[in-house]
């Protein structure tokens, strides 16, 4: 258990002896300084409270307090003051001291003030830790899963978040590329500044530049006032380009200029403006063939692709499906005033066997549909679409050799587990497998009760 550290700054031997008697228990560590050099050398950030005499040889306690506070802004000081120096103690409190005691002091009152100061410091530290934990949780709150592939992605996010590097996020539609971009921003030193998302595929080419760079009054018909673009609005923060491949060549060249020169030129203006933004981009297609065909600028591609984060499709992270489905179930049940508590084993089995070409977005829509169509306490297969329901019989007839083998293994293991009430030891015996082998197969195939 960490000791409670008390730092006494006082030149009177009698005061030293009193403190040694008051704080005699082994849970306390008492440091004693008699002058300013000792006070500064004995102080450290782990000191819980400083007891400072107002009158120190060669200087005042207030002077020492100011110097300690300059080195350690969190320093916590209680002043000891003799008659006639209360005004100086009040000045110290105005500068941030915790409290003061007048000599001769009451030992019980001193003990109470010191213990309270130590408790307040501990509570403040716990609150700060909780705040950091909540911030971390907020940053990843919508990224649900425990698969090794997802953990690898989040590890990269944590590694690059606090840099200013551009990041190219790749993956199929619906895999959560914007969530990863938001996680990067939320864990960066730009987290308190704006995050602006720009979906390139949804914006007409004629509006690209005015939205990105802004315009000045009179730049074109209808421009009746100056308007800031996304880059100016997000100055100091992060701009995320979703579906970056759809940008025109002219817009690509201007974004490259932002990356290289850190400046923009609004439409209708002959002046450039400096901007400080971090650019993140995403695409659901392979950009290299477009680079080779001349449809995407090679120089911009390599500036964006300094760090690449690839999001695996949901069919490659099967073990995340139950967690995602449960999160969507709770969310949609609450939003639609439903009292649905869970999913039947057969319902979940259909989710696990489906390939999810639309990835997480398709799973989300399937869960919303199931919640809206269900009135029972548990979701059943009847609430799923024919495509999802029909997959179990198709899995053994379609796909490559490895996919067929995995589908058969999964089906055989699930059926044997259900027969044995999910007792793995008995299931391993029936399948003539070692328990460790069965455990590894269940883990690899994403099988859950």
C-alpha positions as CSV (number, residue, x, y, z in Angstrom):
1,X,0.0,0.0,0.0
2,X,1.3,3.4,-0.9
3,X,2.3,5.6,2.0
4,X,0.8,9.0,2.6
5,X,3.7,11.5,2.2
6,X,3.7,14.7,4.3
7,X,6.4,17.3,3.7
8,X,7.0,19.6,6.7
9,X,8.8,22.8,6.0
10,X,9.7,24.4,9.4
11,X,13.0,25.2,11.1
12,X,11.8,24.6,14.7
13,X,12.9,21.2,16.2
14,X,10.0,21.2,18.6
15,X,7.6,21.3,15.6
16,X,9.5,18.4,14.0
17,X,9.0,16.3,17.2
18,X,5.3,17.1,17.4
19,X,4.7,16.0,13.8
20,X,6.7,12.8,14.4
21,X,4.3,12.0,17.3
22,X,1.1,13.0,15.4
23,X,2.0,11.0,12.3
24,X,3.7,8.0,13.9
25,X,1.7,5.3,12.1
26,X,3.6,3.4,9.4
27,X,1.1,4.5,6.8
28,X,2.7,8.0,6.9
29,X,6.0,9.1,5.5
30,X,7.2,12.4,7.0
31,X,9.8,14.5,5.1
32,X,11.3,17.5,7.0
33,X,12.9,20.6,5.5
34,X,14.4,23.5,7.4
35,X,15.1,26.0,4.6
36,X,14.3,26.8,1.0
37,X,17.0,24.6,-0.6
38,X,15.9,21.6,1.4
39,X,12.2,22.3,0.7
40,X,12.9,22.3,-3.1
41,X,15.1,19.2,-3.0
42,X,12.7,17.2,-0.8
43,X,9.6,18.0,-2.8
44,X,8.3,15.7,-5.5
45,X,5.0,15.1,-7.3
46,X,4.1,12.2,-5.0
47,X,4.0,14.4,-1.9
48,X,0.4,14.4,-0.8
49,X,0.5,17.6,1.3
50,X,3.1,20.3,2.3
51,X,2.9,21.9,5.8
52,X,4.6,25.2,5.4
53,X,5.7,27.6,8.2
54,X,5.1,31.2,7.3
55,X,8.5,32.3,8.6
56,X,11.5,30.4,7.2
57,X,15.2,31.5,7.8
58,X,16.3,33.6,4.9
59,X,12.9,33.9,3.2
60,X,9.2,33.5,3.7
61,X,7.0,30.4,3.3
62,X,5.1,32.3,0.7
63,X,8.2,32.7,-1.4
64,X,8.9,28.9,-1.2
65,X,5.3,28.2,-2.0
66,X,5.5,30.2,-5.2
67,X,8.6,28.4,-6.3
68,X,7.2,25.0,-5.5
69,X,4.0,25.8,-7.4
70,X,6.0,26.9,-10.4
71,X,7.6,23.5,-10.6
72,X,4.5,21.5,-9.5
73,X,1.2,23.3,-10.2
74,X,-0.7,20.5,-8.3
75,X,1.2,21.1,-5.0
76,X,-1.1,21.2,-2.0
77,X,0.0,23.4,0.9
78,X,-1.3,24.1,4.4
79,X,0.4,27.1,6.1
80,X,1.4,27.4,9.7
81,X,1.2,31.0,10.8
82,X,2.0,32.8,14.0
83,X,0.0,35.7,15.5
84,X,0.3,38.8,13.4
85,X,1.0,37.0,10.0
86,X,-2.6,35.9,9.3
87,X,-2.8,38.4,6.4
88,X,0.2,36.6,4.7
89,X,-1.6,33.3,5.1
90,X,-4.7,34.7,3.5
91,X,-2.6,35.9,0.6
92,X,-1.2,32.4,0.2
93,X,-4.7,31.0,0.1
94,X,-5.6,33.5,-2.6
95,X,-2.6,32.1,-4.6
96,X,-3.9,28.6,-4.2
97,X,-2.9,27.3,-0.8
98,X,-5.4,24.8,0.8
99,X,-5.7,26.2,4.3
100,X,-3.8,27.6,7.3
101,X,-3.4,26.9,11.0
102,X,-2.4,29.4,13.6
103,X,0.4,28.5,16.1
104,X,0.1,27.1,18.6
105,X,-2.2,24.6,16.8
106,X,-4.5,21.9,18.0
107,X,-3.0,18.5,17.2
108,X,-6.4,17.0,16.4
109,X,-7.3,19.9,14.1
110,X,-4.0,19.5,12.3
111,X,-4.5,15.8,11.9
112,X,-7.9,16.4,10.5
113,X,-6.8,19.0,8.0
114,X,-3.9,16.9,6.8
115,X,-6.0,13.7,6.4
116,X,-8.7,15.7,4.5
117,X,-6.0,17.2,2.1
118,X,-4.7,13.7,1.4
119,X,-8.1,12.3,0.8
120,X,-9.0,15.2,-1.6
121,X,-5.8,14.6,-3.6
122,X,-6.6,10.9,-3.9
123,X,-10.2,11.6,-5.0
124,X,-9.0,14.2,-7.5
125,X,-6.6,11.6,-9.0
126,X,-9.3,9.0,-9.2
127,X,-11.6,11.4,-10.9
128,X,-8.9,12.3,-13.4
129,X,-8.3,8.6,-14.1
130,X,-12.1,8.1,-14.5
131,X,-12.2,11.1,-16.9
132,X,-9.4,9.6,-19.0
133,X,-11.1,6.2,-19.0
134,X,-14.4,7.7,-20.1
135,X,-12.7,9.6,-22.9
136,X,-11.1,6.4,-24.1
137,X,-14.4,4.6,-23.9
138,X,-16.1,7.4,-25.8
139,X,-13.4,7.3,-28.5
140,X,-14.1,3.5,-29.1
141,X,-17.7,3.2,-27.9
142,X,-19.1,2.3,-31.4
143,X,-16.2,0.0,-32.3
144,X,-17.4,-3.4,-31.0
145,X,-15.6,-6.6,-31.2
146,X,-12.9,-8.8,-29.8
147,X,-11.5,-10.6,-32.9
148,X,-7.7,-10.6,-33.4
149,X,-8.2,-8.7,-36.7
150,X,-10.1,-5.9,-35.0
151,X,-7.7,-5.7,-32.1
152,X,-4.9,-5.3,-34.7
153,X,-6.8,-2.4,-36.3
154,X,-7.3,-0.7,-32.9
155,X,-3.7,-1.2,-32.1
156,X,-2.7,0.7,-35.2
157,X,-5.3,3.4,-34.4
158,X,-3.7,3.9,-31.0
159,X,-0.2,4.1,-32.4
160,X,-0.9,6.7,-35.1
161,X,-3.7,8.7,-33.4
162,X,-1.5,11.4,-31.8
163,X,0.6,12.0,-34.9
164,X,-0.2,14.4,-37.7
165,X,0.2,11.8,-40.4
166,X,-2.4,11.2,-43.1
167,X,-4.1,7.9,-42.9
168,X,-5.8,5.9,-45.7
169,X,-8.6,3.6,-44.4
170,X,-9.5,0.8,-46.8
171,X,-12.2,-1.8,-46.6
172,X,-15.5,-2.9,-48.1
173,X,-18.6,-0.8,-47.8
174,X,-20.2,-1.0,-44.3
175,X,-17.1,-2.1,-42.4
176,X,-17.0,1.1,-40.3
177,X,-14.3,3.3,-41.9
178,X,-15.8,6.5,-40.6
179,X,-15.9,5.1,-37.1
180,X,-12.2,4.4,-37.3
181,X,-11.6,7.9,-38.6
182,X,-13.5,9.3,-35.6
183,X,-11.5,7.1,-33.2
184,X,-8.3,8.4,-34.6
185,X,-9.5,12.0,-34.2
186,X,-10.9,11.3,-30.7
187,X,-7.6,9.9,-29.5
188,X,-5.4,12.6,-31.0
189,X,-4.2,15.9,-29.7
190,X,-6.8,17.5,-32.0
191,X,-9.7,15.9,-30.1
192,X,-11.0,19.2,-28.8
193,X,-11.1,20.7,-32.4
194,X,-13.6,20.0,-35.2
195,X,-14.0,16.7,-37.0
196,X,-15.5,17.3,-40.5
197,X,-16.6,14.3,-42.6
198,X,-17.0,14.8,-46.3
199,X,-18.6,12.1,-48.4
200,X,-17.1,12.6,-51.9
201,X,-19.6,10.3,-53.7
202,X,-22.7,12.2,-52.5
203,X,-21.6,15.7,-53.6
204,X,-22.0,17.0,-57.2
205,X,-18.6,17.8,-58.7
206,X,-19.7,21.5,-59.3
207,X,-20.1,21.9,-55.5
208,X,-16.9,20.2,-54.4
209,X,-14.6,23.3,-54.3
210,X,-17.1,25.7,-52.8
211,X,-17.8,23.2,-50.0
212,X,-14.2,22.4,-49.3
213,X,-12.5,25.8,-49.8
214,X,-15.4,28.3,-49.3
215,X,-16.1,31.3,-51.4
216,X,-16.1,35.1,-51.3
217,X,-19.1,37.3,-52.0
218,X,-19.7,37.6,-55.7
219,X,-17.7,34.5,-56.6
220,X,-20.7,33.3,-58.6
221,X,-24.4,34.0,-59.0
222,X,-26.0,33.4,-55.6
223,X,-22.8,34.0,-53.6
224,X,-24.3,36.9,-51.6
225,X,-21.9,36.7,-48.7
226,X,-18.6,35.2,-47.8
227,X,-18.8,31.5,-46.8
228,X,-16.1,29.4,-45.1
229,X,-15.4,26.0,-46.5
230,X,-14.8,22.8,-44.7
231,X,-11.1,23.3,-44.4
232,X,-11.5,26.7,-42.7
233,X,-14.3,25.4,-40.4
234,X,-12.1,22.5,-39.3
235,X,-8.9,24.5,-38.8
236,X,-6.9,22.9,-36.1
237,X,-8.9,19.7,-36.4
238,X,-9.4,16.8,-38.8
239,X,-11.0,16.5,-42.2
240,X,-12.2,13.0,-43.3
241,X,-12.8,12.2,-47.0
242,X,-15.0,9.2,-47.4
243,X,-14.8,7.6,-50.9
244,X,-11.8,9.6,-51.9
245,X,-11.6,7.9,-55.3
246,X,-14.6,9.8,-56.6
247,X,-12.8,13.2,-56.4
248,X,-12.1,15.0,-59.7
249,X,-8.5,15.5,-60.9
250,X,-8.7,19.2,-60.2
251,X,-10.0,18.8,-56.7
252,X,-7.3,16.1,-56.1
253,X,-4.6,18.6,-57.1
254,X,-6.0,21.2,-54.7
255,X,-6.1,18.8,-51.8
256,X,-2.5,17.9,-52.6
257,X,-1.7,21.6,-52.2
258,X,-3.4,21.6,-48.8
259,X,-1.2,18.7,-47.7
260,X,2.0,20.2,-49.1
261,X,1.6,23.9,-48.5
262,X,-1.0,24.0,-45.7
263,X,-3.0,26.6,-47.5
264,X,-6.3,27.1,-49.4
265,X,-7.7,29.6,-51.8
266,X,-11.4,30.3,-51.5
267,X,-13.4,30.7,-54.7
268,X,-13.5,34.3,-55.9
269,X,-10.4,35.3,-53.8
270,X,-6.9,36.1,-55.0
271,X,-5.5,35.5,-51.5
272,X,-4.5,32.2,-49.9
273,X,-5.3,31.3,-46.3
274,X,-3.2,29.1,-44.0
275,X,-5.0,26.1,-42.5
276,X,-3.9,23.4,-40.1
277,X,-5.9,20.3,-40.7
278,X,-5.1,16.6,-40.5
279,X,-6.5,14.7,-43.5
280,X,-7.9,11.2,-43.2
281,X,-9.3,9.4,-46.3
282,X,-11.2,6.2,-47.0
283,X,-12.0,4.1,-50.0
284,X,-13.8,0.8,-50.7
285,X,-11.8,0.1,-53.8
286,X,-8.2,-0.6,-54.6
287,X,-6.7,2.8,-55.6
288,X,-3.6,1.4,-57.2
289,X,-5.3,0.3,-60.5
290,X,-6.8,3.9,-60.7
291,X,-3.4,5.3,-60.2
292,X,-2.0,3.2,-63.0
293,X,-4.8,4.1,-65.3
294,X,-4.3,7.8,-64.5
295,X,-7.7,8.3,-62.9
296,X,-6.2,9.0,-59.5
297,X,-3.1,11.2,-58.9
298,X,-0.1,9.1,-58.0
299,X,1.4,11.9,-55.9
300,X,-1.8,12.3,-53.9
301,X,-2.1,8.6,-53.4
302,X,1.3,8.3,-51.8
303,X,0.7,11.3,-49.6
304,X,-2.5,9.8,-48.3
305,X,-1.2,6.3,-48.0
306,X,1.6,7.0,-45.5
307,X,-0.4,4.9,-43.0
308,X,-2.8,2.3,-44.2
309,X,-5.5,0.8,-42.0
310,X,-7.4,-2.0,-43.6
311,X,-10.8,-3.0,-42.1
312,X,-11.5,-6.7,-42.5
313,X,-15.0,-7.7,-43.8
314,X,-17.4,-9.1,-41.2
315,X,-17.2,-12.6,-42.7
316,X,-13.5,-12.6,-41.6
317,X,-14.3,-11.7,-38.0
318,X,-17.2,-14.0,-37.2
319,X,-16.5,-13.9,-33.4
320,X,-17.6,-10.2,-33.4
321,X,-21.1,-11.0,-34.8
322,X,-22.7,-11.9,-31.4
323,X,-21.3,-8.8,-29.8
324,X,-22.4,-6.5,-32.6
325,X,-25.9,-8.2,-32.8
326,X,-26.3,-7.8,-29.0
327,X,-25.4,-4.1,-29.1
328,X,-27.8,-3.5,-31.9
329,X,-30.5,-5.5,-30.1
330,X,-30.2,-3.3,-27.0
331,X,-30.1,-0.1,-29.0
332,X,-33.1,-0.8,-31.2
333,X,-35.1,-2.3,-28.4
334,X,-34.7,0.8,-26.3
335,X,-35.4,3.1,-29.2
336,X,-38.6,1.3,-30.2
337,X,-39.9,0.5,-26.7
338,X,-39.5,-3.2,-27.1
339,X,-38.8,-5.6,-24.2
340,X,-36.7,-8.1,-26.2
341,X,-34.1,-9.6,-23.9
342,X,-32.0,-11.8,-26.2
343,X,-31.7,-14.0,-29.3
344,X,-32.5,-17.7,-29.7
345,X,-29.7,-20.1,-30.5
346,X,-31.1,-20.7,-34.0
347,X,-31.4,-17.0,-34.7
348,X,-27.8,-16.5,-33.7
349,X,-26.7,-19.5,-35.7
350,X,-28.2,-18.0,-38.9
351,X,-26.3,-14.8,-38.2
352,X,-23.1,-16.7,-37.8
353,X,-23.6,-18.7,-41.0
354,X,-24.4,-15.7,-43.2
355,X,-21.6,-14.1,-45.2
356,X,-22.8,-10.5,-44.7
357,X,-21.8,-8.9,-48.0
358,X,-23.0,-5.6,-46.7
359,X,-20.9,-6.1,-43.5
360,X,-21.8,-4.3,-40.3
361,X,-24.2,-1.9,-42.0
362,X,-26.2,-4.9,-43.3
363,X,-26.1,-6.6,-39.9
364,X,-27.4,-3.4,-38.3
365,X,-30.3,-3.2,-40.7
366,X,-31.1,-6.9,-40.2
367,X,-31.2,-6.4,-36.4
368,X,-33.5,-3.3,-36.7
369,X,-35.9,-5.3,-38.9
370,X,-35.9,-8.2,-36.5
371,X,-36.6,-6.0,-33.5
372,X,-39.4,-4.2,-35.3
373,X,-41.1,-7.5,-36.4
374,X,-40.7,-9.2,-33.0
375,X,-42.9,-9.0,-30.0
376,X,-41.5,-12.0,-28.0
377,X,-38.8,-11.8,-25.3
378,X,-36.3,-13.4,-27.7
379,X,-35.6,-13.0,-31.4
380,X,-36.3,-16.0,-33.5
381,X,-35.3,-16.9,-37.1
382,X,-38.8,-15.9,-38.4
383,X,-37.7,-12.2,-38.1
384,X,-34.8,-12.7,-40.5
385,X,-34.8,-12.1,-44.3
386,X,-35.0,-15.1,-46.7
387,X,-31.4,-14.4,-47.8
388,X,-30.1,-14.9,-44.3
389,X,-32.4,-17.9,-43.6
390,X,-31.4,-19.7,-46.7
391,X,-27.7,-19.6,-46.2
392,X,-27.3,-22.7,-44.0
393,X,-28.3,-25.1,-46.8
394,X,-26.3,-23.1,-49.4
395,X,-23.0,-22.9,-47.4
396,X,-22.2,-26.5,-48.1
397,X,-22.9,-26.2,-51.8
398,X,-21.2,-22.9,-52.6
399,X,-17.8,-21.3,-52.1
400,X,-14.3,-22.7,-52.3
401,X,-13.0,-25.9,-50.7
402,X,-11.9,-24.3,-47.4
403,X,-15.2,-22.4,-47.0
404,X,-17.1,-25.6,-47.5
405,X,-15.0,-27.5,-45.0
406,X,-15.3,-24.8,-42.4
407,X,-19.1,-24.6,-42.9
408,X,-19.4,-28.4,-42.4
409,X,-17.2,-28.3,-39.3
410,X,-19.2,-25.4,-37.8
411,X,-22.5,-27.1,-38.5
412,X,-21.3,-30.5,-37.1
413,X,-19.8,-28.9,-34.0
414,X,-22.9,-26.7,-33.3
415,X,-25.3,-29.6,-33.7
416,X,-23.2,-31.9,-31.4
417,X,-22.9,-29.1,-28.8
418,X,-26.6,-28.5,-28.8
419,X,-27.2,-32.3,-28.4
420,X,-24.9,-32.2,-25.3
421,X,-26.4,-29.0,-23.9
422,X,-23.1,-27.2,-24.8
423,X,-20.9,-29.4,-22.6
424,X,-17.6,-29.2,-24.4
425,X,-16.1,-32.3,-22.8
426,X,-18.9,-34.6,-23.8
427,X,-19.0,-33.0,-27.3
428,X,-15.3,-33.6,-27.7
429,X,-15.8,-37.3,-26.8
430,X,-18.7,-37.7,-29.3
431,X,-16.6,-36.1,-32.1
432,X,-13.5,-38.1,-31.1
433,X,-11.5,-34.9,-30.6
434,X,-9.2,-33.7,-27.8
435,X,-10.9,-31.1,-25.7
436,X,-8.1,-28.6,-26.5
437,X,-8.7,-29.2,-30.3
438,X,-12.4,-28.7,-29.9
439,X,-11.8,-25.5,-28.0
440,X,-9.5,-24.1,-30.7
441,X,-12.0,-25.0,-33.4
442,X,-14.9,-23.3,-31.5
443,X,-12.7,-20.2,-31.2
444,X,-11.5,-20.2,-34.8
445,X,-14.9,-20.8,-36.3
446,X,-16.6,-18.1,-34.1
447,X,-19.0,-20.5,-32.4
448,X,-20.9,-19.2,-29.4
449,X,-23.8,-20.4,-27.4
